[in-house]
Amino acid sequence: MFDLNNIRLGYTDAVEKGYFAEYSPAYVTTNEDIKSVVRYLKPSGKRVLITTGSGDGPMLFRANGASDVDSFDISFCAKAIMDMKVSALQNMSLNQYITFLKSLRNANQFDKYADTINGCPMLTRQFITHMNGCNIFSNGQGVDDCALPNPEEYTKMRKNIHSPLPFIWSDLDSLSGKLTKKYDIIYLSNIFQYEKDRNNIVRVLNSLRPYLNVGGHIMVHATWYFRNFETDNYMWAADKVKSWGRLYKMVNDGNQYAFLQRIR
Ligand SMILES: C[S@@+](CC[C@H](N)C(=O)[O-])C[C@H]1O[C@@H](n2cnc3c(N)ncnc32)[C@H](O)[C@@H]1O
């Protein structure tokens, strides 16, 4: 599975060039208001496909009763932090969990996390122990306190999450080729913030249509505010997908979202 020689090279290259790739560092917590999207889309009993990111999104949807939560990410570091969080969740109190998260961003020696790593799948254990010396959880600004679970959420996470969540190692462009089921919710984080070609936004949305149930939603882009060209791009895209979906903007609590609901 892993070419151990290459993964450290892949990590170093991604850090030096500052782009997302197979081994680019993960975020310790999300910086998106996924909690409000969960309140809006009510995932209980629904099938969800979501960007892994820091793991917070998949775990939040699962904690709120989603029947299936599959996640995808271009970087294996995203899977590693999600597995570490699920493992930590089984044995830690909320305060211990928060202290653990706050220690991760600057962590590059992982022996002290042996108990948590031992609770991860074999491949993740192999990956993390091989990456000693690398800050594989250092993307972004560190812990966003708004993203941390409150006691009620932590209780729901512990009640509903007992084993590693399914992961698809893929970039968004080729994701549809790896999907085998239909979802009610597809959450794409802010990956399109880095997309320069609006044609590719529409190509990707059309490629995901067969994997979205009618009435289902794609959270296309989460951000603090859309820049003018992004608004222009989504208005243009809305016209391109109107035969099967309604692409609309939602604003709340200082956050902005583009949603696409499949109507046929
Ligand atoms: C875009 S980043 C930004 C962080 C995000 N705002 C959050 O709160 O988690 C989120 C995740 O998307 C992943 N990612 C970035 N570009 C991607 C792509 N083209 N395909 C798949 N995953 C991608 C990154 O590895 C990262 O884990």
The ligand as a Gaussian input file, in Angstrom:
#p B3LYP/6-31G(d) Opt

LIG

0 1
 C       -9.864000      22.353000       1.465000
 S       -9.224000      21.891000       2.978000
 C       -9.612000      23.295000       3.979000
 C       -9.913000      23.056000       5.420000
 C      -11.349000      23.111000       5.661000
 N      -11.824000      24.470000       5.629000
 C      -11.740000      22.470000       7.000000
 O      -12.299000      23.216000       7.844000
 O      -11.497000      21.301000       7.189000
 C      -10.201000      20.602000       3.531000
 C       -9.720000      19.226000       3.119000
 O       -9.861000      19.073000       1.718000
 C       -8.794000      18.248000       1.230000
 N       -8.643000      18.567000      -0.189000
 C       -8.140000      19.699000      -0.737000
 N       -8.205000      19.645000      -2.094000
 C       -8.788000      18.444000      -2.406000
 C       -9.168000      17.799000      -3.628000
 N       -8.991000      18.395000      -4.804000
 N       -9.734000      16.582000      -3.562000
 C       -9.945000      15.968000      -2.367000
 N       -9.618000      16.523000      -1.157000
 C       -9.051000      17.744000      -1.184000
 C       -7.620000      18.636000       2.091000
 O       -6.649000      17.595000       2.132000
 C       -8.266000      18.889000       3.452000
 O       -8.226000      17.732000       4.256000

